[in-house]
Amino acid sequence: MKLKIVATLIYRFDQETPVIVAIEPARSADQVILSEQLLIDQPAELIRDEDPATGARRFRTTLSGQVSIQYQGLIDNGTRPQVQAEARQLAWAELPAEVLPYLLPSRFCPSDNLMRFAQREFSEVAGGGEKVLAVLDWMQEHVDYVHGVSTAQTTAEQTFIDRAGVCRDFAHLGIALCRALNLPARAVSAYAAELDPPDFHAIFEVFLDGRWWLVDPTRLAPIEGIVRIAAGRDAADIAFLTSASLCQCLNQWVEVSRIEGSEPAEAAA
């Protein structure tokens, strides 16, 4: 599937401020960047970084005053597979070394505090893929998608208590429950077609059968319309903008649209 993406951030910085920005889609085998451009409305010297493990791309620079940062891209994300019930959970000894950190508790995903619940609630579920699907079903039944009940500091444990939150909270809770079941899971920032209202989206991935599978615990966006930006232990690793000092977000908006049956050159024109 080909997707056109336009993402715009408008921020104000009271002083020269170092920032790290992650709004460009990751380079990975399952999504191809056909064309793209990055527009910043003030002179900025960029230091570009790419994570060899996830393909995530970030840039570092210094900004001041009011700044607009816009990403425009045409992405072909192929065919996104859904998590399969028969996907096998690997033993720890079978996991690649780079996957091991995603078994462990992290700042926003204290999976050790949810282990007793997860292992009792899902003890009758056998396979790895089946466990993931059972976690998603449980969340759909017991957690409400509600704005305003959480903050940027809310952890998966608090969401488990409140039984409500937004996409970031759903992702953290899903990750924590999977890790509590010995399933490697990591947070993913993404662009998503058909998300209403359009915005950056937080989902997660689980490692089964030797590969990462994208899942949306909110079930608000179809997996086939997902474009991955960055991946990490939790939201602290995948923020679209991180600044060295306080700044003000004046506005941001995201547009993701499907381009059906068009050639890349026509779509990019």
Disulfide bonds with the S-S distance in Angstrom:
none
